[in-house]
Amino acid sequence: MIRLFVGLRVPQAHRDRLGFLRGGIDGARWVDPENYHITLRFLGDLDEDLAEDVVQGLGTVRGKPFELALSGLGTFGHPPHHLWVAAQDLSRTALAGLQSNVESAVVRAGLKPEGRKFTPHLTLARFKKVSPLHVARFIESHIDVQLEPFEVEGFTLFQSHLSHLGAQYERLKDFDFAP
């Protein structure tokens, strides 16, 4: 079995800048900046044959480069269990279209449809038990987080390696948009 997801890579300069936000919330498990990405579709644990079918399906996904901006912090859950920075598609349609095409390709390859609504974001930290007040104060003190837009020129299939130190992500295959 191989644990996979499809996502967008983030430029090193953006990872460096967001990495400076790490810290300041007791009980937070901060994501390593080298693991920053925007998930298009979590695939889960797949056997090798299904994984190969997924790779073939992803190879059919087409798109055109578009600009993405990272700005604004938010959380998932009540109490919060994830802290994230929002990913905003400057074209307003390209990211949603790409995610929809990726979803269609993996469903055709044999996966069940994703039941959750797509919320484009980059996870900064995860929490098990944390003070919602501390999280709210952190967000308030970093309300001006806004990085300059970057161009998305394709997407990537990642493998997730789980360990007691947290997940590490390995790039397996890049799918660049054809010129």
C-alpha positions as CSV (number, residue, x, y, z in Angstrom):
1,M,0.0,0.0,0.0
2,I,1.1,3.5,-0.8
3,R,-0.4,6.7,0.8
4,L,-0.9,9.4,-1.8
5,F,-2.3,12.8,-2.4
6,V,-2.4,15.3,-5.3
7,G,-1.3,18.8,-4.6
8,L,0.3,22.1,-5.6
9,R,3.9,22.9,-4.7
10,V,4.7,26.3,-3.1
11,P,7.8,28.3,-4.1
12,Q,10.7,28.2,-1.6
13,A,10.4,32.0,-0.9
14,H,6.8,31.5,0.2
15,R,7.7,28.5,2.4
16,D,10.5,30.5,4.0
17,R,8.2,33.5,4.7
18,L,5.4,31.3,6.1
19,G,7.9,29.4,8.2
20,F,8.5,32.5,10.2
21,L,5.0,32.2,11.6
22,R,5.8,28.9,13.4
23,G,5.5,29.2,17.1
24,G,3.3,31.1,19.6
25,I,0.6,28.6,20.1
26,D,1.1,26.1,22.9
27,G,0.2,22.6,21.9
28,A,0.5,23.2,18.1
29,R,2.2,20.7,15.9
30,W,3.7,23.0,13.2
31,V,4.1,21.7,9.7
32,D,7.7,21.7,8.4
33,P,8.0,24.4,5.7
34,E,9.5,21.8,3.3
35,N,6.1,20.0,3.5
36,Y,4.0,23.1,2.7
37,H,1.6,22.4,-0.2
38,I,-2.0,22.9,-1.3
39,T,-3.9,19.6,-1.4
40,L,-6.1,19.1,-4.5
41,R,-7.2,15.6,-3.5
42,F,-6.2,13.2,-0.7
43,L,-6.1,9.7,-2.2
44,G,-5.3,7.6,0.9
45,D,-3.7,4.2,1.0
46,L,-3.8,2.6,-2.4
47,D,-2.5,-0.7,-3.7
48,E,0.1,-0.5,-6.5
49,D,-2.2,-1.3,-9.3
50,L,-4.8,1.3,-8.4
51,A,-2.0,3.8,-7.8
52,E,-0.8,3.1,-11.4
53,D,-4.3,3.7,-12.7
54,V,-4.4,7.0,-10.8
55,V,-1.1,8.1,-12.3
56,Q,-2.5,7.2,-15.8
57,G,-5.7,9.2,-15.1
58,L,-3.8,12.2,-13.8
59,G,-1.8,12.3,-17.0
60,T,-5.0,13.2,-18.8
61,V,-5.7,16.3,-16.8
62,R,-5.1,19.5,-18.7
63,G,-4.8,23.1,-17.6
64,K,-3.3,26.4,-18.2
65,P,-0.9,28.3,-15.9
66,F,-2.7,30.6,-13.4
67,E,-1.7,32.8,-10.4
68,L,-2.4,31.9,-6.8
69,A,-2.0,34.1,-3.8
70,L,-1.7,33.0,-0.1
71,S,-3.3,35.4,2.4
72,G,-5.4,35.3,5.5
73,L,-5.4,32.8,8.3
74,G,-8.2,30.5,9.4
75,T,-9.0,27.4,11.2
76,F,-11.0,24.2,10.7
77,G,-13.1,22.7,13.5
78,H,-14.7,23.8,16.8
79,P,-12.5,23.7,18.8
80,P,-9.9,24.4,16.1
81,H,-7.8,21.4,14.9
82,H,-6.0,23.0,11.9
83,L,-4.5,26.5,11.3
84,W,-4.2,27.4,7.7
85,V,-3.5,30.2,5.2
86,A,-6.0,30.6,2.4
87,A,-5.1,29.9,-1.2
88,Q,-6.8,32.4,-3.6
89,D,-7.1,31.9,-7.3
90,L,-6.6,35.3,-9.0
91,S,-8.4,34.0,-12.1
92,R,-11.3,32.9,-9.9
93,T,-11.9,29.7,-11.9
94,A,-8.7,28.0,-12.8
95,L,-8.0,26.4,-9.4
96,A,-11.6,25.1,-9.0
97,G,-11.5,23.8,-12.5
98,L,-8.1,22.0,-11.9
99,Q,-9.4,20.4,-8.7
100,S,-12.5,19.3,-10.4
101,N,-10.5,17.7,-13.3
102,V,-8.2,16.0,-10.8
103,E,-11.3,14.7,-8.9
104,S,-12.8,13.3,-12.1
105,A,-9.6,11.6,-13.1
106,V,-9.2,9.8,-9.8
107,V,-12.8,8.7,-9.7
108,R,-12.5,7.3,-13.3
109,A,-9.4,5.5,-12.1
110,G,-11.5,3.7,-9.4
111,L,-11.6,5.9,-6.3
112,K,-14.8,7.0,-4.5
113,P,-15.8,10.7,-4.9
114,E,-14.6,13.1,-2.3
115,G,-17.4,13.9,0.1
116,R,-16.0,17.2,1.4
117,K,-16.2,20.6,-0.3
118,F,-12.9,21.8,-1.7
119,T,-11.4,24.6,0.5
120,P,-8.1,25.7,-1.0
121,H,-5.6,26.2,1.8
122,L,-2.1,25.5,3.1
123,T,-1.9,23.9,6.6
124,L,0.5,25.6,9.0
125,A,-0.3,23.7,12.2
126,R,-2.5,21.0,13.7
127,F,-3.9,20.8,17.2
128,K,-5.3,18.2,19.5
129,K,-5.9,20.3,22.5
130,V,-5.4,24.0,22.3
131,S,-6.9,27.1,23.7
132,P,-9.3,28.6,21.1
133,L,-8.4,32.0,22.6
134,H,-4.7,31.5,22.0
135,V,-5.5,30.6,18.4
136,A,-7.7,33.6,17.9
137,R,-5.0,35.9,19.3
138,F,-2.4,34.3,17.0
139,I,-4.7,34.9,14.0
140,E,-5.4,38.5,15.1
141,S,-1.7,39.2,15.5
142,H,-0.9,37.9,12.0
143,I,-4.0,39.3,10.3
144,D,-1.9,40.9,7.6
145,V,-0.3,37.7,6.3
146,Q,-0.3,38.2,2.5
147,L,2.3,36.8,0.1
148,E,2.8,37.9,-3.4
149,P,1.1,35.8,-6.1
150,F,2.9,32.9,-7.7
151,E,2.3,31.1,-10.9
152,V,1.0,27.5,-10.9
153,E,2.3,25.6,-13.9
154,G,1.1,22.1,-13.0
155,F,0.4,19.8,-10.1
156,T,2.2,17.0,-8.3
157,L,1.5,13.5,-7.0
158,F,3.0,13.1,-3.5
159,Q,3.6,10.1,-1.3
160,S,3.0,10.6,2.4
161,H,5.4,8.7,4.8
162,L,4.0,8.6,8.3
163,S,6.2,8.4,11.4
164,H,6.3,9.3,15.0
165,L,8.0,12.6,13.9
166,G,5.1,13.5,11.7
167,A,4.4,13.0,8.0
168,Q,7.1,13.6,5.4
169,Y,6.1,14.2,1.7
170,E,7.9,12.8,-1.3
171,R,7.3,14.1,-4.8
172,L,6.6,11.1,-7.0
173,K,5.5,12.8,-10.3
174,D,5.0,16.3,-11.6
175,F,2.2,16.9,-14.1
176,D,3.1,20.1,-15.9
177,F,0.6,22.0,-18.0
178,A,1.5,21.6,-21.7
179,P,2.4,24.9,-23.4
